[in-house]
Each structure stands twice: as C-alpha cells, then as structure tokens.
Amino acid sequence: MKLDKIIELLSYTIPAIITGVVAYYFFLTHTKNEEVKMKLSMVKANRKQALPIRLQAYERMTLFLERLNPSNLLIRVNSVNNDKKSYAQSLINTIEQEFEHNLSQQIYISEKCWSVIVASKNATIHIIKKGSENESVKTAQELREDILKTVLNSSSPSTAALSFIKDEVRDFI
C-alpha cells in the first residue's frame, strides 16, 4: 500500500519538477536575451549620439592643424619689433594656446590620431626653434622666410596629420 502511494506521489511530483526546471531555464534564457537586446540598443543609441560629437572633434582638430600650418600661422602672427627670438616665442605661444584650447578633443578621437596631432605640433615648433637658432637669420622677417623655405622644401607636418585625420574619419563613417 505504501509503495502505491509513493509511486502515485512520484508520478505527480516528477512531472511538476521537470516542468519547473524547464520553465526556469526558459525564463533564464529569455531574460539573458532581453538583457543583450537592451545593451545593443543602448550601444546603438550611444553611437548615434556620439557620432556628431566625434565628427565635431575631428573638425576642430582639422581647423587646429590648418591654423598650425606654418604658411597660415606666419600670416596670422605678425612680428612686433622684428626681433627673431621674440617672434619665434610668439609663434610658439600661439601654437601652444591653440593646442590647449583643443585639449579636450582627445576624448573623442583615437589615441593614435591624437599622437599624430601632437607629433605635428611638436614638429612645427621644432621647425620654428631651428629657424630661430640659425645664425644666418637675423630678423623676424628672415625667420619667416626661413620657416617658409623649410616648409616648401618638405611637406608641412600638419599636412601628414590632416591626411591621417581624413583617413580615420573615412574609416569610421
């Protein structure tokens, strides 16, 4: 008699346990799938919002590089007293101020792109310093001419950086 009761109890209990386990795994899987969908939609929304900001950062850095180009920089910054050392320092200060103004843009662009921009800035400053240390250059006007000759003989550092930015923007759009 007791064996019959145990068998009867198991005949109800085992299907209920199996149904419970199946339901548990079904809801577990369903919940995980819903989480993945939510994360994907959030990532999509973030990318959609971040794209204009990233493009704006690349635009600002492009403008910085254009302003950094020695041929543009020399037109914008004039010598006050025709002293080559003070003019070189004025050019370098202008570059540093422009760079500091755009420092926050590094958040939105790639690390490699930022490194190229910094290298371009440093190379431009090096060209200016090298010209100001040249003994044959006596005045600010001669320094301007020396810097322009250097840039004309080889491409401007900002040109390579601009090319890199264009390639990078083309890749992520």
VEXMAR-263276 format. One record per residue: residue number from 1; residue in three letters; x, y, z of N, C-alpha, C in turn. Coordinates in Angstrom, 1 decimal, m for minus. Each point is the difference from the previous one (the first is absolute). Example, Ala and Ser with C-alpha at 12.3 -4.5 7.8 and 13.67 -1.06 7.14 Angstrom:
2
SITE   resi   resn     n.px     n.py     n.pz    ca.px    ca.py    ca.pz     c.px     c.py     c.pz
SITE      1    ALA     13.2     m5.7      7.8     m0.9      1.2      0.0      0.9      1.2      0.0
SITE      2    SER     m0.4      1.1     m0.7      0.9      1.1      0.0     m0.8      1.1      0.8
This chain:
173
SITE   resi   resn     n.px     n.py     n.pz    ca.px    ca.py    ca.pz     c.px     c.py     c.pz
SITE      1    MET      0.8     m1.2      0.0     m0.8      1.2      0.0      0.9      1.3      0.0
SITE      2    LYS      1.0     m0.1      0.8      0.8      1.2      0.1      0.8      0.2     m1.3
SITE      3    LEU      0.4     m1.1     m0.7      0.7      0.1     m1.2     m0.9      0.7     m1.1
SITE      4    ASP     m1.3     m0.4      0.0     m0.9      0.6     m0.9     m0.1      1.5      0.2
SITE      5    LYS      0.0      0.5      1.2     m0.1      1.4      0.4      1.2      0.7     m0.5
SITE      6    ILE      1.2     m0.6      0.2      1.2      0.6     m0.4      0.1      0.2     m1.5
SITE      7    ILE     m0.4     m1.1     m0.7      0.0      0.1     m1.5     m1.0      1.0     m0.4
SITE      8    GLU     m1.1      0.1      0.6     m1.0      1.0     m0.4      0.5      1.4      0.3
SITE      9    LEU      0.7      0.2      1.1      0.5      1.3      0.4      1.1      0.4     m1.0
SITE     10    LEU      0.9     m1.0     m0.4      1.1      0.3     m0.9     m0.6      0.3     m1.4
SITE     11    SER     m1.1     m0.7     m0.4     m0.6      0.3     m1.3     m0.5      1.4     m0.1
SITE     12    TYR     m0.4      0.6      1.1     m0.4      1.5     m0.1      1.2      0.9      0.2
SITE     13    THR      0.9     m0.4      0.8      1.2      0.9      0.4      1.0      0.1     m1.1
SITE     14    ILE      0.4     m1.1     m0.6      1.0      0.0     m1.0     m0.4      0.9     m1.2
SITE     15    PRO     m1.2     m0.2     m0.6     m0.3      0.9     m1.1     m0.1      1.5      0.5
SITE     16    ALA     m0.4      0.3      1.2      0.0      1.4      0.5      1.4      0.5      0.1
SITE     17    ILE      0.9     m0.8      0.5      1.4      0.4      0.1      0.6      0.3     m1.4
SITE     18    ILE     m0.2     m0.9     m0.9      0.5      0.2     m1.3     m0.6      1.2     m0.7
SITE     19    THR     m1.3      0.2      0.2     m0.6      1.2     m0.6      0.6      1.3      0.7
SITE     20    GLY      0.2      0.0      1.2      0.6      1.1      0.8      1.4      0.3     m0.5
SITE     21    VAL      0.8     m1.0     m0.2      1.4      0.1     m0.5      0.0      0.6     m1.4
SITE     22    VAL     m0.8     m0.6     m0.9     m0.1      0.5     m1.4     m0.4      1.5      0.0
SITE     23    ALA     m1.0      0.3      0.8     m0.5      1.4      0.1      1.1      0.9      0.5
SITE     24    TYR      0.7     m0.4      1.0      1.1      0.8      0.6      1.1      0.3     m1.1
SITE     25    TYR      0.4     m1.0     m0.7      1.0      0.2     m1.1     m0.5      0.8     m1.1
SITE     26    PHE     m1.3     m0.2     m0.3     m0.6      0.8     m1.1      0.0      1.5      0.4
SITE     27    PHE     m0.4      0.3      1.2      0.0      1.4      0.5      1.4      0.6      0.1
SITE     28    LEU      0.9     m0.8      0.5      1.4      0.4      0.1      0.6      0.4     m1.4
SITE     29    THR     m0.3     m0.9     m1.0      0.5      0.3     m1.3     m0.7      1.2     m0.6
SITE     30    HIS     m1.3      0.1      0.2     m0.7      1.2     m0.4      0.5      1.3      0.6
SITE     31    THR      0.2     m0.1      1.3      0.5      1.2      0.7      1.4      0.4     m0.6
SITE     32    LYS      0.9     m0.9     m0.2      1.3      0.3     m0.5     m0.1      0.6     m1.4
SITE     33    ASN     m0.9     m0.6     m0.9     m0.2      0.6     m1.3     m0.5      1.4      0.1
SITE     34    GLU     m0.9      0.3      0.9     m0.5      1.3      0.1      1.1      1.0      0.5
SITE     35    GLU      0.8     m0.5      0.9      1.1      0.9      0.4      1.0      0.3     m1.2
SITE     36    VAL      0.3     m1.0     m0.8      0.8      0.2     m1.1     m0.6      1.0     m1.0
SITE     37    LYS     m1.3     m0.1     m0.2     m0.7      0.9     m0.9      0.0      1.4      0.5
SITE     38    MET     m0.2      0.2      1.3      0.1      1.3      0.6      1.4      0.6     m0.1
SITE     39    LYS      1.0     m0.8      0.3      1.4      0.5     m0.1      0.3      0.5     m1.4
SITE     40    LEU     m0.4     m0.8     m1.0      0.2      0.3     m1.4     m0.7      1.3     m0.4
SITE     41    SER     m1.3      0.1      0.5     m0.7      1.3     m0.4      0.6      1.2      0.7
SITE     42    MET      0.6     m0.2      1.2      0.6      1.1      0.7      1.3      0.4     m0.7
SITE     43    VAL      0.8     m1.0     m0.4      1.2      0.2     m0.8     m0.3      0.8     m1.3
SITE     44    LYS     m1.0     m0.5     m0.7     m0.5      0.7     m1.2     m0.3      1.4      0.2
SITE     45    ALA     m0.8      0.3      1.1     m0.4      1.3      0.3      1.2      0.9      0.4
SITE     46    ASN      0.9     m0.6      0.7      1.2      0.8      0.4      0.9      0.3     m1.2
SITE     47    ARG      0.1     m0.9     m0.9      0.8      0.2     m1.2     m0.7      1.1     m0.9
SITE     48    LYS     m1.3     m0.1      0.0     m0.7      1.0     m0.8      0.1      1.4      0.6
SITE     49    GLN      0.1      0.1      1.3      0.2      1.3      0.6      1.5      0.4      0.0
SITE     50    ALA      0.9     m0.9      0.0      1.4      0.3      0.1      0.6      0.4     m1.4
SITE     51    LEU     m0.6     m0.5     m1.1      0.5      0.2     m1.3      0.1      1.5     m0.3
SITE     52    PRO     m1.0      0.8      0.2      0.2      1.5     m0.2      1.0      0.6      0.8
SITE     53    ILE      0.2     m0.4      1.3      1.0      0.6      0.8      1.4     m0.4     m0.4
SITE     54    ARG      0.1     m1.3     m0.5      1.3     m0.4     m0.5      0.4      0.7     m1.2
SITE     55    LEU     m1.0      0.2     m0.9      0.3      0.7     m1.3      0.4      1.5      0.3
SITE     56    GLN     m0.7      0.6      1.0      0.3      1.3      0.4      1.5      0.1      0.5
SITE     57    ALA      0.4     m1.0      0.8      1.3      0.0      0.5      1.0     m0.1     m1.1
SITE     58    TYR     m0.2     m0.9     m1.0      0.8     m0.1     m1.2      0.1      1.4     m0.7
SITE     59    GLU     m1.2      0.6     m0.1      0.0      1.3     m0.7      0.8      1.0      0.7
SITE     60    ARG     m0.1      0.1      1.3      0.8      0.9      0.8      1.5     m0.3     m0.1
SITE     61    MET      0.4     m1.2      0.0      1.4     m0.3     m0.1      0.5      0.2     m1.5
SITE     62    THR     m0.9     m0.1     m0.9      0.4      0.4     m1.4      0.2      1.5     m0.1
SITE     63    LEU     m0.8      0.7      0.6      0.2      1.5      0.1      1.2      0.4      0.7
SITE     64    PHE      0.3     m0.7      1.1      1.3      0.2      0.8      1.2     m0.3     m0.9
SITE     65    LEU      0.0     m1.1     m0.8      1.1     m0.3     m0.8      0.1      1.0     m1.2
SITE     66    GLU     m1.1      0.5     m0.5      0.1      1.0     m1.0      0.6      1.3      0.5
SITE     67    ARG     m0.4      0.4      1.2      0.6      1.2      0.7      1.4     m0.2      0.4
SITE     68    LEU      0.4     m1.3      0.2      1.4     m0.3      0.4      0.9      0.0     m1.2
SITE     69    ASN     m0.5     m0.2     m1.2      0.8      0.0     m1.2      0.8      1.3      0.0
SITE     70    PRO      1.3     m0.1     m0.1      0.9      1.2      0.0     m0.4      1.0     m1.0
SITE     71    SER     m0.4     m0.3     m1.2     m0.4      1.0     m1.0     m1.2      0.8      0.5
SITE     72    ASN     m1.0     m0.6      0.7     m1.1      0.7      0.6      0.4      0.7      1.3
SITE     73    LEU      0.8     m0.6      0.8      0.4      0.5      1.3      0.8      1.3     m0.2
SITE     74    LEU      0.9      0.0     m1.0      0.8      1.2     m0.2     m0.8      1.2     m0.5
SITE     75    ILE     m1.1     m0.3     m0.7     m0.8      1.1     m0.4     m0.8      0.6      1.1
SITE     76    ARG     m0.5     m0.9      0.9     m0.8      0.5      1.2      0.8      0.7      1.0
SITE     77    VAL      1.2     m0.5      0.3      0.8      0.6      1.1      1.1      0.9     m0.6
SITE     78    ASN     m0.1      1.3      0.4      0.9      1.0     m0.5      1.1      0.3      1.0
SITE     79    SER      1.2      0.4     m0.4      1.0      0.4      0.9     m0.2      1.4      0.4
SITE     80    VAL      0.2      0.2      1.3     m0.2      1.4      0.6      1.2      0.8     m0.2
SITE     81    ASN      1.2     m0.5      0.3      1.2      0.8     m0.1      1.1     m0.6     m0.9
SITE     82    ASN     m0.3     m1.0     m0.8      0.9     m0.6     m1.0      1.2     m0.7      0.7
SITE     83    ASP     m0.2     m0.4      1.3      1.0     m0.8      0.7     m0.4     m1.5     m0.2
SITE     84    LYS      1.0     m0.7     m0.5     m0.3     m1.4     m0.4     m0.3     m0.9      1.2
SITE     85    LYS      0.7      0.2      1.1     m0.3     m0.8      1.2     m1.4      0.3      0.6
SITE     86    SER     m0.4      1.2      0.1     m1.3      0.3      0.5     m1.1     m0.4     m1.0
SITE     87    TYR      0.3      0.1     m1.3     m1.0     m0.5     m1.0     m0.2     m1.5      0.1
SITE     88    ALA      1.2     m0.7      0.1     m0.1     m1.5      0.1     m0.8     m0.4      1.3
SITE     89    GLN      0.2      0.7      1.1     m0.7     m0.3      1.2     m1.5      0.4     m0.2
SITE     90    SER     m0.3      1.0     m0.7     m1.4      0.4     m0.2     m0.7     m1.1     m0.9
SITE     91    LEU      0.7     m0.5     m1.0     m0.5     m1.1     m0.8     m0.3     m1.3      0.8
SITE     92    ILE      1.0     m0.3      0.9     m0.1     m1.2      0.8     m1.2      0.2      1.0
SITE     93    ASN     m0.1      1.2      0.6     m1.0      0.2      1.0     m1.4     m0.1     m0.7
SITE     94    THR     m0.1      0.5     m1.2     m1.3     m0.1     m0.8     m0.3     m1.5     m0.2
SITE     95    ILE      1.0     m0.8     m0.4     m0.3     m1.4     m0.2     m0.4     m0.7      1.3
SITE     96    GLU      0.7      0.3      1.1     m0.4     m0.6      1.3     m1.4      0.4      0.4
SITE     97    GLN     m0.3      1.3     m0.2     m1.4      0.4      0.4     m1.0     m0.7     m0.8
SITE     98    GLU      0.2     m0.1     m1.3     m1.0     m0.7     m0.8     m0.1     m1.4      0.4
SITE     99    PHE      1.1     m0.6      0.3      0.0     m1.4      0.5     m0.7     m0.2      1.3
SITE    100    GLU      0.2      0.9      0.9     m0.6     m0.1      1.3     m1.5      0.2     m0.1
SITE    101    HIS     m0.4      0.8     m1.0     m1.4      0.3     m0.2     m0.7     m1.3     m0.5
SITE    102    ASN      0.7     m0.9     m0.6     m0.6     m1.2     m0.6      0.4     m1.3      0.7
SITE    103    LEU      0.5      0.2      1.2      0.5     m1.2      0.8     m1.2     m1.0      0.2
SITE    104    SER     m1.2      0.5      0.3     m1.1     m0.8      0.4     m0.5     m0.9     m1.2
SITE    105    GLN      0.5      0.3     m1.2     m0.5     m0.8     m1.2      0.7     m1.4      0.0
SITE    106    GLN      1.0     m0.2      0.8      0.7     m1.3      0.0     m1.0     m1.1      0.5
SITE    107    ILE     m1.0      0.4      0.7     m1.0     m1.0      0.6     m0.7     m0.6     m1.2
SITE    108    TYR     m0.3      0.7     m1.0     m0.8     m0.5     m1.1      0.7     m0.6     m1.2
SITE    109    ILE      1.3      0.2     m0.1      0.7     m0.6     m1.1      0.9     m1.1      0.5
SITE    110    SER      0.5     m0.8     m1.0      0.8     m1.2      0.4      1.4      0.5      0.6
SITE    111    GLU      0.6     m0.9      0.8      1.3      0.3      0.6      1.1      0.2     m1.1
SITE    112    LYS     m0.1     m0.8     m1.0      1.0      0.0     m1.1     m0.1      1.4     m0.7
SITE    113    CYS     m1.3      0.4     m0.3     m0.2      1.3     m0.6      0.5      1.1      0.8
SITE    114    TRP     m0.3     m0.1      1.3      0.5      1.1      1.0      1.5      0.0     m0.1
SITE    115    SER      0.7     m1.1      0.0      1.5     m0.1      0.0      0.5      0.7     m1.3
SITE    116    VAL     m0.7     m0.2     m1.1      0.4      0.6     m1.3     m0.1      1.5      0.1
SITE    117    ILE     m1.1      0.5      0.6     m0.2      1.4      0.1      1.1      0.6      0.9
SITE    118    VAL      0.3     m0.6      1.2      1.0      0.5      0.9      1.4      0.0     m0.7
SITE    119    ALA      0.2     m1.0     m0.8      1.3     m0.1     m0.7      0.1      1.1     m1.0
SITE    120    SER     m1.1      0.3     m0.7      0.0      1.1     m1.0      0.2      1.3      0.7
SITE    121    LYS     m0.6      0.2      1.2      0.2      1.3      0.7      1.5      0.1      0.4
SITE    122    ASN      0.5     m1.1      0.6      1.4      0.1      0.4      1.0      0.2     m1.1
SITE    123    ALA     m0.3     m0.6     m1.2      0.9      0.1     m1.2     m0.1      1.5     m0.5
SITE    124    THR     m1.1      0.6      0.1     m0.2      1.4     m0.4      0.8      0.9      0.9
SITE    125    ILE     m0.1     m0.3      1.3      0.8      0.8      1.0      1.5     m0.2     m0.2
SITE    126    HIS      0.4     m1.2     m0.4      1.4     m0.3     m0.2      0.5      0.8     m1.2
SITE    127    ILE     m0.8      0.1     m1.1      0.3      0.8     m1.2      0.3      1.4      0.4
SITE    128    ILE     m0.9      0.6      0.8      0.1      1.4      0.5      1.2      0.2      0.8
SITE    129    LYS      0.3     m0.9      1.0      1.2      0.1      0.8      1.2     m0.1     m0.8
SITE    130    LYS      0.0     m1.0     m0.9      1.2     m0.2     m0.9      0.3      1.3     m0.8
SITE    131    GLY     m1.0      0.6     m0.5      0.2      1.2     m0.8      0.5      1.2      0.9
SITE    132    SER     m0.5      0.1      1.2      0.4      1.1      0.9      1.4     m0.2      0.5
SITE    133    GLU      0.5     m1.3      0.0      1.4     m0.2      0.5      1.0      0.1     m1.2
SITE    134    ASN     m0.5      0.1     m1.2      0.8      0.2     m1.2      0.8      1.3      0.1
SITE    135    GLU      1.3      0.0      0.0      0.8      1.2      0.1     m0.1      0.9     m1.1
SITE    136    SER     m0.4     m0.5     m1.2     m0.1      0.9     m1.2     m1.3      0.8      0.0
SITE    137    VAL     m0.9     m0.5      0.8     m1.3      0.7      0.1      0.1      1.1      1.1
SITE    138    LYS     m0.2      1.2     m0.4      0.2      1.2      0.9     m1.3      0.6      0.5
SITE    139    THR     m1.0      0.1     m0.8     m1.2      0.7      0.3     m1.2     m0.9      0.0
SITE    140    ALA     m1.1      0.5      0.4     m1.3     m0.8      0.0     m0.4     m0.3     m1.4
SITE    141    GLN      0.2      1.0     m0.9     m0.3     m0.2     m1.4      0.8     m1.1     m0.6
SITE    142    GLU      1.3     m0.1      0.3      0.8     m1.0     m0.5     m0.4     m1.4      0.6
SITE    143    LEU     m0.4      0.0      1.2     m0.5     m1.2      0.7     m1.3     m0.5     m0.8
SITE    144    ARG     m0.9      0.9     m0.3     m1.2     m0.4     m0.8      0.4     m0.6     m1.3
SITE    145    GLU      1.0      0.6     m0.7      0.5     m0.5     m1.3      0.6     m1.4      0.2
SITE    146    ASP      0.8     m0.2      1.0      0.7     m1.2      0.3     m1.0     m1.1      0.3
SITE    147    ILE     m1.0      0.3      0.8     m1.1     m1.0      0.3     m0.7     m0.4     m1.2
SITE    148    LEU     m0.4      1.0     m0.9     m0.7     m0.3     m1.2      0.8     m0.9     m1.0
SITE    149    LYS      1.3      0.3     m0.1      0.9     m0.8     m0.8      0.1     m1.4      0.5
SITE    150    THR      0.1     m0.2      1.3      0.0     m1.3      0.6     m1.2     m0.8     m0.4
SITE    151    VAL     m1.2      0.7      0.2     m1.3     m0.7     m0.3     m0.1     m0.3     m1.5
SITE    152    LEU      0.5      0.9     m0.8     m0.2     m0.2     m1.5      0.9     m1.1     m0.5
SITE    153    ASN      1.2     m0.2      0.7      0.9     m1.1     m0.4     m0.5     m1.3      0.4
SITE    154    SER     m0.8     m0.1      1.0     m0.6     m1.2      0.4     m1.4      0.3      0.5
SITE    155    SER     m0.8     m1.0      0.0     m1.4      0.3      0.4     m0.2      0.4      1.4
SITE    156    SER     m1.0      0.8      0.3     m0.2      0.5      1.3     m0.4     m1.2      0.9
SITE    157    PRO      0.3      0.0      1.3     m0.4     m1.1      0.9     m1.5     m0.1      0.1
SITE    158    SER     m0.7      1.1     m0.1     m1.4      0.0      0.1     m0.7     m0.7     m1.2
SITE    159    THR      0.7      0.0     m1.1     m0.6     m0.6     m1.2     m0.1     m1.6      0.2
SITE    160    ALA      1.0     m0.6      0.6     m0.1     m1.4      0.3     m1.0     m0.3      1.0
SITE    161    ALA     m0.1      0.8      1.0     m1.1     m0.2      1.1     m1.4      0.2     m0.6
SITE    162    LEU     m0.1      1.0     m0.9     m1.3      0.2     m0.6     m0.4     m1.2     m0.9
SITE    163    SER      0.9     m0.6     m0.7     m0.2     m1.2     m0.8     m0.4     m1.2      0.9
SITE    164    PHE      0.6     m0.1      1.2     m0.3     m1.0      0.9     m1.4      0.1      0.5
SITE    165    ILE     m0.4      1.3      0.4     m1.4      0.2      0.5     m1.0     m0.3     m1.1
SITE    166    LYS      0.2      0.4     m1.2     m0.9     m0.3     m1.1     m0.2     m1.5     m0.2
SITE    167    ASP      1.1     m0.8      0.1     m0.1     m1.4     m0.1     m0.8     m0.6      1.1
SITE    168    GLU      0.3      0.4      1.2     m0.7     m0.5      1.2     m1.5      0.3      0.0
SITE    169    VAL     m0.4      1.2     m0.4     m1.4      0.3     m0.1     m0.7     m0.8     m1.1
SITE    170    ARG      0.7     m0.2     m1.1     m0.5     m0.8     m1.1     m0.3     m1.5      0.6
SITE    171    ASP      0.9     m0.5      0.8     m0.1     m1.3      0.5     m1.2     m0.3      1.0
SITE    172    PHE     m0.3      1.0      0.8     m1.1     m0.2      1.0     m1.4      0.5     m0.5
SITE    173    ILE      0.0      0.7     m1.1     m1.4      0.4     m0.5     m0.6     m1.1     m0.8
